[in-house]
């Protein structure tokens, strides 16, 4: 599964079984604020949300962004790992 950074729509998206899971963000004060994550109903319960968020963290780090987790679920994924907890505020 690959995450695509859709800069025009301020989203990271990942296609799974023809469905699109996404993380929405805003840019503020030079940081990416991760405000919302969504996994379509048909593909929930398979751990896709965690994969989406972690791959989003990898992609934004590769691209040189600093991020702040606003969404509760994104915060919880970041806090579960020392690697992400150090990178995502």
Secondary structure as GFF3:
##gff-version 3
##sequence-region A 1 89
A	DSSP	beta_strand	3	6	.	.	.	ID=ss1
A	DSSP	three_ten_helix	7	9	.	.	.	ID=ss2
A	DSSP	beta_strand	11	16	.	.	.	ID=ss3
A	DSSP	beta_strand	19	28	.	.	.	ID=ss4
A	DSSP	beta_strand	31	38	.	.	.	ID=ss5
A	DSSP	three_ten_helix	41	43	.	.	.	ID=ss6
A	DSSP	alpha_helix	48	62	.	.	.	ID=ss7
A	DSSP	beta_strand	67	69	.	.	.	ID=ss8
A	DSSP	alpha_helix	72	79	.	.	.	ID=ss9
A	DSSP	alpha_helix	82	87	.	.	.	ID=ss10
###
